[in-house]
Amino acid sequence: TTATVKDNAEEGTENVTETETPSDTSVNDDCLNKYNLTKNTIIFYYQKFYSDAMIPIVQELESSYVFYKTNELWNYEFNSCFGLSGITPTVVCAGTKEKIIGEISKTELADFAGNC
């Protein structure tokens, strides 16, 4: 787990993002098949109020990458399949369970999606 603090001088705020690479990176194919996801799908786990800045970024990148958007924060089976903890916003590579927790820029999301 790597935590990164980003200072947004223009806004006078800071965002904390956390990147996690799980020790068990295998995703059960049953999970991918059950939710009709491919290994390169980016899961965007969000709540509207906490994820407002990322929603338009995801919408803009949807033409270049495969996203699965969910705000079903209490779907235990889905969350356990992909290592989601209930913290939003979170993006997860469906094939590896690598994830970033917290707001990220369009460039960072595109890089993450391109490496998924």
C-alpha positions as CSV (number, residue, x, y, z in Angstrom):
1,T,0.0,0.0,0.0
2,T,1.3,3.4,-1.0
3,A,-0.3,6.6,0.3
4,T,0.2,9.8,-1.7
5,V,-0.8,13.2,-0.6
6,K,-1.5,15.7,-3.4
7,D,-1.6,19.4,-2.6
8,N,-4.1,21.4,-4.6
9,A,-2.6,24.8,-4.1
10,E,-5.3,26.5,-6.3
11,E,-8.1,25.2,-4.1
12,G,-6.2,25.3,-0.8
13,T,-7.0,21.6,-0.1
14,E,-5.2,18.4,-0.3
15,N,-6.3,15.0,-1.5
16,V,-5.0,11.7,-0.2
17,T,-4.9,8.8,-2.6
18,E,-3.9,5.3,-1.7
19,T,-2.7,2.7,-4.2
20,E,-3.0,-0.9,-3.3
21,T,-1.5,-3.9,-5.0
22,P,-3.0,-7.0,-3.3
23,S,-0.8,-9.9,-2.4
24,D,-3.3,-12.2,-4.0
25,T,-3.9,-10.7,-7.5
26,S,-5.8,-13.6,-8.9
27,V,-9.4,-12.9,-9.7
28,N,-11.7,-15.8,-9.8
29,D,-13.0,-16.1,-13.4
30,D,-16.4,-16.9,-11.8
31,C,-16.5,-13.3,-10.5
32,L,-15.6,-11.8,-13.9
33,N,-18.2,-14.0,-15.6
34,K,-21.0,-13.4,-13.1
35,Y,-20.7,-9.7,-13.5
36,N,-19.9,-9.9,-17.3
37,L,-16.5,-8.1,-16.8
38,T,-13.3,-8.6,-18.7
39,K,-9.9,-8.5,-17.0
40,N,-9.2,-5.0,-18.4
41,T,-12.4,-3.5,-17.0
42,I,-11.9,-0.6,-14.6
43,I,-14.4,-0.8,-11.8
44,F,-15.4,2.8,-10.6
45,Y,-16.8,2.5,-7.1
46,Y,-18.5,5.8,-6.1
47,Q,-20.9,7.8,-4.1
48,K,-22.2,10.9,-5.8
49,F,-21.3,13.4,-3.1
50,Y,-17.8,12.0,-2.4
51,S,-17.0,11.3,-6.1
52,D,-18.3,14.4,-7.9
53,A,-14.9,15.4,-9.3
54,M,-14.2,12.0,-10.8
55,I,-17.6,11.3,-12.4
56,P,-16.9,13.6,-15.4
57,I,-13.4,12.2,-15.8
58,V,-14.7,8.6,-16.0
59,Q,-17.4,9.7,-18.5
60,E,-14.8,11.4,-20.6
61,L,-12.5,8.3,-20.6
62,E,-15.3,5.8,-21.3
63,S,-14.7,6.1,-25.0
64,S,-11.2,4.8,-24.6
65,Y,-11.5,2.3,-21.8
66,V,-14.0,-0.2,-20.4
67,F,-15.6,1.0,-17.1
68,Y,-18.1,-0.7,-14.8
69,K,-19.7,1.9,-12.6
70,T,-21.2,0.9,-9.3
71,N,-22.5,2.7,-6.3
72,E,-23.9,-0.4,-4.6
73,L,-21.7,0.0,-1.6
74,W,-23.3,-2.9,0.4
75,N,-23.1,-5.6,-2.3
76,Y,-20.9,-7.9,-0.2
77,E,-20.4,-10.6,-2.9
78,F,-19.3,-8.1,-5.5
79,N,-17.1,-6.2,-3.1
80,S,-15.3,-9.4,-1.9
81,C,-14.8,-10.5,-5.5
82,F,-12.8,-7.4,-6.3
83,G,-11.4,-6.3,-2.9
84,L,-13.6,-3.3,-2.4
85,S,-13.9,-1.9,1.1
86,G,-16.6,0.7,1.0
87,I,-14.4,3.8,0.6
88,T,-15.2,6.0,-2.3
89,P,-14.1,6.9,-4.9
90,T,-12.1,3.8,-5.7
91,V,-11.0,2.5,-9.1
92,V,-10.1,-1.2,-9.4
93,C,-8.6,-3.2,-12.3
94,A,-11.0,-6.2,-12.5
95,G,-8.3,-8.6,-13.6
96,T,-5.6,-7.9,-11.0
97,K,-7.6,-6.2,-8.1
98,E,-5.0,-3.4,-8.1
99,K,-6.8,-0.3,-6.9
100,I,-6.5,3.4,-6.2
101,I,-8.6,4.9,-3.4
102,G,-9.3,8.6,-3.5
103,E,-9.7,11.2,-6.2
104,I,-7.1,11.1,-9.0
105,S,-6.6,13.2,-12.2
106,K,-7.7,12.3,-15.7
107,T,-4.0,11.5,-16.6
108,E,-3.6,9.2,-13.6
109,L,-6.8,7.4,-14.3
110,A,-5.9,7.0,-18.0
111,D,-2.5,5.6,-17.0
112,F,-4.1,3.2,-14.5
113,A,-6.6,2.1,-17.1
114,G,-4.0,1.6,-19.8
115,N,-2.0,-0.6,-17.5
116,C,-4.9,-2.7,-16.4
